[in-house]
Amino acid sequence: MSDTAALARVVREDIIPLLEKYSYEDYEMLERVLGTGLVDVTGQRIRQELFVAGKEDDLIKALLQPTHDLSTAVLAGEGDTDNEGDGDDEGDGIGTEATA
């Protein structure tokens, strides 16, 4: 089983049912959490067709849709390796300055 297939299984079998339960099947709330790519508010359903083999790319796009800035945030951190000006003398990249 590929990593993507395993992710799809966990999302389909574990995460979505749990979110449906906690949201009392309020599909507008689910849409705010999961995004329009995974939730069809009008049809009051989860787009199960995204979990079919061969739709992995569409599923990943749908999962990332509500967090469109996620890839930007990750890429922004890749170039910062010098730790200058972070108030941290340990070199682990975590600042220790107190803020007021």
Number of C-alpha atoms within 10 A of each C-alpha: 6 7 8 13 15 11 16 21 13 12 15 16 11 11 13 16 14 13 16 15 11 11 13 11 14 15 20 17 16 24 17 11 14 21 18 18 19 25 22 16 16 8 9 13 14 21 16 11 11 19 18 11 9 10 11 16 11 15 22 15 13 19 18 16 16 17 13 11 10 12 10 10 10 10 10 10 9 8 8 10 10 9 15 11 8 13 14 14 13 10 13 9 15 12 14 11 9 6 4 3
